[in-house]
Amino acid sequence: KSQGIKSIVNKKYRVQTTDSNHSNRISKNLLKRNFYPQSSSQAWVSDITYVHTEQGWLYLTTIIVELQQNMVQKD
């Protein structure tokens, strides 16, 4: 400080993914925390991850069918 030197600190960028302050229709909770459906395609879950690259933001989406109890890996 005494020599007038300051560091440059970049603010962290936070992606805003949810805006709950709206008047849009809200979907019904059809799953009702029953994570063990009786057949495939009865319940799917998904997630979106944002990845920052030199070219800009990329969006990685995963979709999981909620029938299997264990994680499956395919080589």
Summary of the structure (lengths in Angstrom):
residues: 75
radius of gyration: 21.1
end to end distance: 56.2
largest distance: 70.3
contacts: 74
relative contact order: 0.18
helix: 0%
strand: 27%
